[in-house]
């Protein structure tokens, strides 16, 4: 099985994501209490062409990604109340766990495979490292968590590997850093 530059095997869980009400406070907590980080912040990810449950979506979020060992932790702060997989989860059960991210070479093929097993696409959006992510729902995604398909490409692997390398021997200083 191919391994990504940050140590996770392709096709397995590479990311665990949480919805937070305050990204700055969440980064401080995850850094101090879980020794995760540093976190790389991507402000206002309002991707054009995103869809939520088959309709155009205008959800705006700020997110941060950091590592705890080889596991990427994603913290997501919704910035508006537009319909989204984020607001859906908050309405149902509040902030907290949101999804597991699975790193795949072909998002569309993996989505078709999940759909053949009873999942359906809840959300799709372009990402800065290239390609699109797809969130899948097996009927209770907002209640138990979604599955996100992460597009593996050279830019994604290099970016996430850079974040992981920053976490190795990290001394806890400068816990919030720019994404780029």
N, C-alpha and C positions, 0 to 999 in steps of 0.2 A: 504494500500500500504506500503510495506517495506521501511524503511528509512535507508540511509547509515549513517555511524558514523559521517560524517561531515554535516549532516542535509538535504541532498537532497533526495527526494523520488526516489526509484528505477524506472527506465523506463522514467525518465525525463531528461532535460538538466542538466548536472552536471559540464560541462566545456565549456568555450568559448575560442577559440584559435586564435592566431594572428601570422602571419609570420613577422619577423623583420630582418632588415639588420645587426643589431649589438645588440647582446643579452645584453651585459653589459649596453649599453645606454638605452635599452628598460626597463631593470630592474630598473635603476635609475629613468626613467620617470614614470613608473607605480607606483613605491614606493612613489615618491614625489608628483606627480600630482593626482593620483587616490587612494593613501593610501592603495594599494594592496601589499600584501607580508607578510612575507618574501618569497622569491622565492628559490626553491630547484632545483639546476642545475644538469642535466644529460648530461655530455659531450659525444660527438661522439656516438650517438645512431645509429649504423650501424648494424641493426638486420640481422642475416643470414636468408635466406629463404623468405625475403620480396618480394612481387610482386606488380607491378604497371601495371594496365590495362592488367593483365593476363601474363605479362612477368616478368622474374627475374629483381629485382631492386637492385641497390647498392647505393641508396641515403643515405647520411650521414648528420645528423642534430645534433645540440646541442639544448636542450630545457630546459625550466625552468617552474616550476609550483608553483603558490602561490594562495592565496585566497583573495577575496574581499567579506566579509560577508560569505555566504555559497556557493558562486559561485567560482569555480576554474578557474583561468586564466592561460592559457598555452601560453608561448612565444616560438616560434620556429625559429631558425636561420639555414637555409640551409648552408652546408659547401662545397658543390660541385655543379656542373651543370648537374649531371646525371638526366635523365628523372624521374620525380616524381610529385606527386600531389602538392608539394610545388613550384617547378619550373613552372608547368603548370599555377598556379595562378599568380605567379610573372610575367610571360610573358604576361598574359592576362590583368591584372589590377594593378600589382605592389604589394607592401607589404601592410599588413593590415589584416582585418578579414579573417580567413581561414575556420574554422569549428565549429560546435556545437558538443560536446561529450555527448552521451546518455548512461547512465549506465544501462547495461542489464545483466541478469544472464546467458543467452545463446546467445553468439554472432552469431553462425551459424543459430539458429532459428530466431533471430531478423533480420539477413541479408536476409534470405529467405522471411520473411514477407515484408521487404522493397522492395525486388526484385519483389514480386507479385504486388506491387503498382507502378512498373515502374522504380525503381532504379536499378543500377548495381554497382558491386564492382569496385572501382577505385584503391584501395590499401589495402594490408593486411600485417601485420607484428607482430612478437612476441614482447612482452613487458616485462620489468624486473620484474614486479609484478605477472607474470604468465598469460598464455593465449595469445590471439592475439587480436589486434584491427583491425577493418575493416572500411575503409572510403567508403561511398556510394555517388553516383552521380546520380541525377535525370535528367541529360542531360545538366545542366548548373552549375555544382558544382564549377568549377573554377571561374565562373562569380558571383555567389551569395553565395557560401560557401558549403562545404561538410557536411555530417552527419557522425560522427565517432561513432562506437559502442564500448563502453568501457567494458571489461570483469570484471564483479563484482565477486570477490573471496575474501577470508579472507585477503590475502596479499595486494591486491589493496585497500580494505576498510581501513585496518590498516595504510597503507602508506599515503593515501590521508587524513585520519582523523588526522594523526600526523602533516601533513602540515597545516591543518585547525586549529588545536589546537595551533600551533606556531603563527598563525595570530591573535588569540584572545588576546586582550590587548597588541599587538605588539607596541613597542615604536619607530619603524623606524630604529633601529640599525641593523647592519649586514644583509642587504637586500638580499644578494646572499649567499646561503649555499649549502653544498653538498647534493645530492639526498639521498644517503644511510645513 
